[in-house]
Amino acid sequence: MIKDTLTNHAKYHSLHPLFAKAFEYLQSADLADYDEGKYPIDGNDIYASLSEYVTKSEGQLEGHVEYIDIQYIIEGSEIIGFAPKNGQKESIPYSNERDIAFYEGDYEPVKLSAGEFAIFFPDDLHLPCLKDGKPSVVKKVVVKVRLNATE
């Protein structure tokens, strides 16, 4: 897992051939004006899902196989639980269609505020959308970058 502000995005371009394009999207788009939904960036190799929600008290760790998540907070703040994948028990088996599995286990809380992003690789289990003190509205975009895509 990586946590940083969007102003430092260039530090991470070398980690994946499509990260520069993903971060270009986050910088160039006026995301505060976007409606909820899925936005193509580069076919199925990169796309964005924008959502607005009220943070919650609990949830389950999730993990992906095909895609890396770049989760960027547009408005508000939330806690994201983080745990390295290390033999945790699956509570809901992996779905190829949705590229997601859910897990049981402990996690470390990581606060993510407006202007900050977190990158979650396939070995980074995460539990997004948790309340930071009390429930609040968050607007967030998750840019999905296909792990094995090449530019």
Protein Blocks (a to p, Z undefined) as FASTA:
>chain_A
ZZddfklmmmmmmmpcklmmmmmmmmmpcfklpccddddfbljlbccddddddddfbdcd
dddfkbccddddfbdcddddddddehiacfbdcdfklopaddedddddddddehiacddd
fklccdehiaehiacddddddddddfkbcZZ
